[in-house]
């Protein structure tokens, strides 16, 4: 086998690189060497980043393995969902050389996923997994470039709000402690899991505050409680005792059933049953979150404060709730109509008298003839 030796960039430094041509032909080896030299010159001229022999052997499967290990190391909250989306990406791209993936490959994958009748949002989440694998490889200097990742359009504006009467109807159909979960979610705007798994260690009964140390966005937040909500927490405090085979015990969870938190599937079934009984089949618990955000903004609460309460990290995520509803827009049009109706009805353009206009015209002609 013929071996090649040339100088090129390795992790930001110029070094001698040696690699096998994997050929017994000197002619073939020289062609490969010439190609490598062109790649180095393109890198030096800023035309295209140099990949190198090690990078050319990396597969997309290798990148996905590293991404999975990174997710596990950082213990990201959405790892279960990420791994579900990762599997079809691995099945399609896993065997491919990482440097050989092109935007056309990604488009073909998108077409295949669409043929399975998957939503644009689902397909995009899978493309994002592939993109994240390449981004990590760039940060680790395992690759020098990342292919363009086309995505599908999404209408991700969040709609669906509760009016007070509608929320009360559903709460009336829920049993304890699901009804209190719905009440707290309605005023706090917190995510369902954050409310459902809330522990008494997060409640400061002296300051009348709830402190969430671990949330989806990774940031802690504190929620002072008003008198009505605090009365509910006081009632729940007295109801934390439950019976076991060994006698009475105290639940560590604020909303509990026999000491244990309400299961996600159990809450879902109870909610679906309640909304059907209340004749509000389209309502979901997340509508409480949107409604809390809308109500705070309508009440004059600054957006930054509202975001601190609900736990939104970016303005973009908060704006997706489209809290300017039809009533808000109708009110804006009514204000515009009031403004227009208040404007003067008479034409404020004054005309010169005919005689004066003729005199001015004659004067102009006279001046022009001098």
Protein Blocks (a to p, Z undefined) as FASTA:
>chain_A
ZZddddddeehiacdddddehiabfklmmmmmmmmmmmmmmmmnomaccebjmlmmpcfk
lmmmmmmmmmmmnopaklmmmmmmmmmmmmmmmmpcfklpcfklmmmmmmmmmmnopafk
lmmmmmmmmmmmmmmmmmnopafbdcddddddddfbcediddfklmmmmmmmpccfklmm
mmmmmmnopafklmmmpcfklpcfklopacdfbdfkopacdddddfklmmmmmmmmmmmp
ccdfkbccddfbfbdgehiacdfklmmmmmmmmmmmnopakbcfklmmmmmmmmmmmnop
afklmmmmnopabfklmmmnopacfklmmmmmmmmmmmmmmpcfbdcbdcddfklmmmmm
mmmmmmmmZZ
